Amino acid sequence: MQKLRALSAQLPSLDWRTSINRTKTEALNQLQRKTILSAMLQLIAQYLYSAKMLAQTNNESLVVEICLTVGLLLASMLIGHLLHTNKWVNESITSLLLGLCAGMVVFLLSKGQNSHILLFDENLFFYYLLPPIIFNAGFQVKKKQFFQNFVAIMLFGVIGVFISFTIIAFTCKWIFPKLGLPLSYKNYLALGVIFSATDSVCTLQFLSQDETPLLYSLVFGEGVMNDASSVVLFNAIQSLNLSEMNAVEVLILVGKFFYLFFTSTVLGISAGLLSAYLIKKLYVGRHSTDREIAIMVLMPYLSYMLAELLKLSGILTVFLCGIVMSHYTWHNVTQSSRITTRHMFATLSFITETFIFLYVGMDALDKEKWKKTNVGPATSLELSATLLMSVIIGRAAFVFPLSTFSNIMRRTSGTRIGFRHQVIIWWAGLMRGAVSIALAYNQFTNAGVTRSPVHATVITSTVIVVLFSTVVFGMLTRPLVEWLLPHHMRSGNVSPDAKSLFEYDDIDRRLLGDGSSDENVFSTRPSSLQMLLRAPTSTVHYFWRKFDDAYMRPMFGGMQVDLPRQNNSISHDRRANNGHASDSSPDSSRHGYYRVLPVTEE
């Protein structure tokens, strides 16, 4: 009994101890869970704090970049304005040199840590910077001169690109392996396209549309068509599988080029006509001028991005969209919208053009691409000299022969391209710019970064050629133009008819217009093949005007014309006031086609 009592007395004690142990275990587990949870919360807090600090750092870096860019833009514009009469330096060179100086300062102050700020982004260039420039070029183009010289412009801008592309590509294929830089067939062809893209901005800044209309039109038109053709040809090369070159691949390349060229043309014209039709039919301006301005801004950008989405030429698309919109859409909007859009497009083009030169100058100081190259300075200079010489030879190989061919086709001596003009046209296309750098980054980098020393060498050689050609050739441009075309020769290049042509804005001129009145376009109807062969430009213009007045203007609007129901005396008075039946000044309130109201008999 005593043993049982002793055993029963021990049982509560065992239960108590077991309970204590269980409680300790549970408390320990809870403590461990709390510790783990606290540690996790602490890690999350540290992560959020680090993310916050990183975001603040990134925001500060972004603000610094924006302030630096805006300040450089303002400084470049002011310095360029002060140096606009300088014989050697123009605004493009000023922006480029200012970008170089700014890049050097950033590089030295940050000890190379902020080199990514200076990195060139080809997507930023093609998707945001280039569209306003190309669209404004088409929107403000002198349509009379452009279409009068359309054949010569297409010869230089399309056929010339093929000739230059072939010479540069074969030169690189021949010399680069000897310098220790072997590339694939596709890369050689890409180099041919990259260095066929010209930048004639420096030359255009020294030419005047009033004094040298023919030369300005050729240089300007060829510059736009050259960039468009180069990008189209570049896209065509990217879609080919060029394991080895043969005649079949060459034919496929040419076929894809013309396919992309044609489809881009159709897309640009369609976008321009669609904008004109929407504004004309919906009477947007009667309710909100903001909406019609927004349509005029967004429609060309939509056409550009749609062309890029379809792997077409956004440059050619938006350029033709600008021409069509200046012919139809611009005349369908209100007077205030016309003034606003003209100045807005020109201002955007000027700002982006200045920024591009700053951007190119700052990109030259990105240390990453210079560190990855595996060749010495001497070899790098040899590669750059090879590219530059191939550009010079390739340019001369088509400018002078195609100019001679164009002169054979031109009947009148006053419209022929003289030798002095040919030299200036050749010189204007020797400079390379942001299009070449953007295409080089697209071909030889991945999101702006390259791990291949060979590709890094190509990028650095491209930068050297762009800097040298822009600065050196650009500084020699004005002395060359003044030497080849003295002032008395330039002012004498404009006939009295041409002088009257530029007294008002060409945006008010008919597409394919020739500056004459409606009655004086043709004294007789061109009814024979002989007349078509004798004056093809005038004949095409005649039939185009008949088609435009009969079908296009009633549907898409455009410049005000004399309707049949209007009184003849009123039409006569308008001709007397305007000097051109189909022209009206930008300040006139009678521009919109759908706003031409019936005129009652007086």
C-alpha positions, 0 to 999 in steps of 0.5 A, a space after each residue: 500500500 505504501 508503494 502505491 501511495 508513493 506512486 500515486 503521489 508521484 503522478 501529479 508531479 510527472 504530469 506537472 513536469 510534462 506540462 512544463 516541458 510541453 509549455 517550454 517547447 511551445 514557447 520555444 517554437 513560438 519564439 522561433 516563429 516570432 524570430 523568423 517573422 521578425 527577421 523576415 519583416 526586418 529583411 523586407 524593411 531593409 529591402 524596401 528601404 534599399 529600394 526607396 534609396 535606389 529609387 531616389 538615386 535613380 530619380 536624382 540621376 534622371 533629374 540630373 540628366 534632364 537638366 544637363 540635356 535642357 541646359 545643353 540645348 539652350 546653350 547650343 541654340 544661343 551659341 549657334 545663334 551667335 556664330 550663325 555668320 561664322 565662316 567655319 562653324 555652324 549650329 550642327 558643329 556647335 552642338 556636336 562639339 558642345 556634346 563632346 565637351 559635356 561628355 568629357 566633363 561628365 566622364 571626368 567628374 564621375 571617373 567613368 562611373 556614369 558612362 551609361 548616361 552617354 550611351 547612344 540608344 538607337 530606339 530613342 533615335 528612331 522612335 522619338 527623335 527622327 519622326 518630327 524631323 522627317 515629317 517637318 521636311 515633308 510638310 514644309 518641302 518646296 513642292 514645286 522644286 521637289 517635283 520638278 527635280 523628282 527624277 534627279 532626286 530619285 536617281 541620287 537618293 535611290 540608284 545612288 544608294 545602291 551604287 555607294 552601298 556596293 562600292 563601300 561593301 566590296 571595299 570593306 570585304 577586300 581591306 578589312 580582313 587584311 587589317 585583322 577584322 574579318 566579318 560575315 557577308 551580312 555585316 559587310 553589306 550592313 556596313 555598305 548601307 550604314 555608310 551610304 546614309 548621308 547627313 546633309 544638314 551642314 550643307 543645307 545651312 549654308 544654302 538658300 532656297 531663294 538664291 539657289 533653288 535648284 541646288 537646294 532642292 537637289 541636296 534636300 530631296 536627295 538627303 531625305 530619299 537617301 536616308 529612307 532608301 538606306 533604312 529600307 535597304 538595311 531592313 531588306 538585308 536583315 531579312 536575308 539569310 546570306 551564308 554566301 553571296 550569289 546572283 539569286 541573293 542579290 535579286 532577292 535583295 533588290 526585290 525586297 528593297 522595291 517591295 518595302 519602298 512601294 509599300 511604305 509609299 502607299 502607307 504614307 500617302 494613305 495616312 495623309 489622305 485619311 487625316 484629311 478625310 477625317 478632319 474634312 468630314 467630321 468638322 473637327 475644328 468647328 468644335 475644338 481646334 485642339 482636336 484637329 491639331 492633335 489629329 495632325 500630330 498623332 496621325 503622322 506618328 501613327 503612320 511612322 510607328 505602323 511602318 516600323 511595326 510592319 518592318 517598312 520604312 518609317 522615314 519614307 512613310 512619314 515624309 510622304 505623309 507630311 507632303 500629302 497633309 500639307 497638300 490636303 489636311 493643312 487646308 482643311 483646318 482652321 486658321 489658328 490651327 494652320 499657324 500653330 501646326 506650322 510653327 509647332 512642327 518646325 520647332 519640334 524639328 529644330 529641337 530634336 535636330 539639335 539634340 541629336 548632334 548633342 547626343 552623338 557628341 556625348 556618345 563618343 565618350 562612352 568608355 565601354 565600347 573603347 575598352 572592348 576593342 581589340 585593335 590598337 590606335 593605328 589599326 583603328 585609324 586605318 579602318 576609319 580611313 578605309 571607310 572614309 575613302 570608300 565613302 568619298 569614292 562611292 559618292 563620286 561614283 554616282 553623283 557625276 555620272 547620274 548628273 550627266 544622265 539627268 542633264 541629258 533628260 533635261 531639255 532646258 539649259 536653265 534646269 541642268 546641273 552644272 559642274 559646280 553644283 555637282 561638286 557641291 552635291 558630292 560634297 554635301 553627301 560626304 558627311 555622316 551623322 546619327 543615322 549611320 550611328 543608329 544603324 551601326 548600333 542596331 547591327 553590331 550591338 544588343 540593346 546598346 551593348 556589345 561583347 564582341 571586340 570586333 563589333 566594338 571596333 566597328 562601332 568606334 570606327 563609325 564614331 570616328 568617321 562621323 565625328 571627323 566628317 561632320 567637324 572637318 568637312 562641315 567646317 570646310 563647307 561654307 568656304 567651298 560653297 562661297 568659292 564655287 558659287 560666289 554671291 553674284 552667281 547665286 543671286 543670278 541663279 534665280 530667274 524673275 519667275 523664281 523670285 516671285 515664287 518665293 515671295 509667299 509660302 510654298 505650303 500654299 502651292 498645288 502639289 506638282 504646281 509650277 507657279 503659274 496661273 490656272 489659265 497659263 499652265 497650258 495654252 493648248 491641251 497636250 493631246 499627242 504622244 509627241 508633246 508628252 515626250 517633249 514636255 513630260 513634266 508639264 504633261 504629267 502636271 496637267 493631267 494630275 491637276 485635272 484628276 486632283 480637281 475632279 476627284 481628290 479635292 471634293 473628297 479630301 479637301 485641300 486648297 481653295 479652288 474656283 468652283 463652277 458655280 462661282 461668278 467669273 468676275 469673282 474668280 477674276 478678282 481673286 486671280 488679280 489679288 493673289 496672282 495665282 488662282 489656286 494659291 491663297 496666303 497662310 493668313 487667309 480664312 478661306 483655306 479650308 475646302 469644306 469651308 468654301 461656301 456658295 457664292 451668291 450672284 451680286 
